[in-house]
Every structure is written in structure tokens, then in C-alpha cells.
């Protein structure tokens, strides 16, 4: 696993070196690099048994929810924004920090490499279509890279999600990059066709109970991907698992609360309030 990670990082480093030769292809503010360096410095002092996912996620609680923070430019750039987060950038940011902490990598460049490895297919930024826009695609690609592992054992993941993906190619007007580059739409459509028909196990929301089996299966800090019935989509929302006395809760960048929060209601209650939410998939970040 360590040799595989070295290979992944080398690929990201080479990609970043290539990007550095271009103007302004990595975008961040001083507050972002300062926060990342402080977090990694603090993580360096913590015991190796620390749940780094929840350590970093808790440090981001209270930060404002802002959508479309990656859609600032017509040309794709590696954007770091720890000041404003949506559900995807929260998961990416925390996962990148966690990968660094697990592997004793503590510089801002290390974080950029980790973020690059997560956000793009195979860890290589090659324009907007190389970004992993559908989370099912993200899971498959990061699993192939050895960074995460989806939990799909039955039980408790008793239902099967069959993907039918087409939202982006049928709504290009909703995406800045697709408006600026209509030639990307056929590329996105091809990626959607490659996903369509794939099947993954999930836990239906009606079966999300506080049981011994679920507490063994879902760990604090696992990524929760909420499946949905919305046409053309696979995943509606993301966050992190947090077990409390009354059951499983979701730590997420919330559009409802307008900030990063630990939901006060249980995840079961949360899902019941959203008719299009069908259940959850669980993804675990590798700690080696």
C-alpha cells in the first residue's frame, strides 16, 4: 500500500509541476494555506490512534456553506477553499488532510498532491472532464487507486442501486464550464454512459436502525453517500458518520443550516424528511 501511495503522489507531483509551469492553475488564498498547515502541524502532535477524519471535520464546523466554489473559472484549476464549503469539497478537503496525516506528510504541497489525487480521474488534472463529477465515479476511481474502500456486505446493505446517469449532459446550461466549452458535453455524456447500468449495494433508509450490526459496520468518520431517486443522478448529498447515544448522525456542509454542522437529528430522521433520498452507501478512507 505504501509503494502504491508513493506512485500516486509521484503522479500528482508531476501533474502539479506541469500545472506550475502554467499561470494561476492552482488557486487558493493565504487563509487556506495557513489553515491547512496549522491542521497538519496539530495532527503531527496527535497519537496515531486519533480519528483524523473527525479531528479535521470538527475543525471545519461552523464554516459557511457555499455552492459552486470550484466553478470560478472557464478553465479548470485546482481550487482550494477551506473558508467556504459544500458537501463535496468538505469531503475532499477532510479526506486529503486525513491521507496526509496517515502518511506523515505535513506540508501544503503534500496537501495539494493529496487533493489532486482525489479530485481528478487517476489523480491527473486534464481539464474539466477529468474532474470526477459523479460520486459513484469518484468511489470507483479512488478504490482503484487504493485510497478508499466501499462497504457493500449484505447485510446490512440489502438493496441494489442501478445507475442511470445523464443529468449533466442534459442540463449543460447549469454548469459554467459546459457553457464555456460545449465541446465537453459529449465527453461528459460518454462518462455518464460508462456509469449507467453499474450496480452498487446500499442500505435503504427504512432499515437504518441503531443496531449492533450497523455500529459494527459503519465507523465514525466513514463517508456517507446518500443515494437518491432524482432522474439522472446517483448521490444527493455527502457527509461523515458520527455515532451518538441516540444513533447515527451526519456531519456535513448543510445547505439548510448554511454551514458545516453535525446534524442534531439522527440520520434516519434526516433521510425521512427528504422523499427523494433512498438510503446510504458507506465509503472508508484507507489509513495506511
Number of C-alpha atoms within 10 A of each C-alpha: 12 10 8 12 18 12 13 21 19 15 18 25 21 13 18 21 11 12 17 12 9 10 7 11 16 15 13 14 12 7 12 16 19 12 16 21 19 15 17 22 15 14 22 16 8 13 9 11 6 12 14 23 23 19 18 21 25 15 13 23 15 16 17 20 22 17 15 12 15 16 15 13 12 13 13 19 19 20 20 23 18 21 15 20 28 26 21 17 24 25 20 18 24 24 27 23 28 27 23 25 25 16 13 13 18 20 16 19 14 21 25 25 24 26 25 27 27 25 24 23 21 20 26 21 22 14 13 20 19 18 21 19 18 18 17 22 18 19 21 16 21 22 17 12 20 17 22 21 17 18 18 19 12 11 13 18 22 13 17 14 20 14 21 20 22 20 18 19 22 11 11 18 13 12 14 15 21 20 14 14 14 13 10 17 19 12 15 21 17 13 20 23 15 14 20 16 13 14 14 16 21 25 25 21 19 11 14 20 15 16 11 8 11 18 14 8 16 21 17 17 24 22 26 24 23 23 24 20 16 14 12 17 19 25 21 18 19 25 26 27 24 22 17 11 7 9 17 23 23 24 25 28 34 22 15 7 13 15 20 26 21 21 17 11 14 20 24 19 14 15 20 14 10 10 9 15 20 22 26 25 24 23 21 21 20 15 15 12
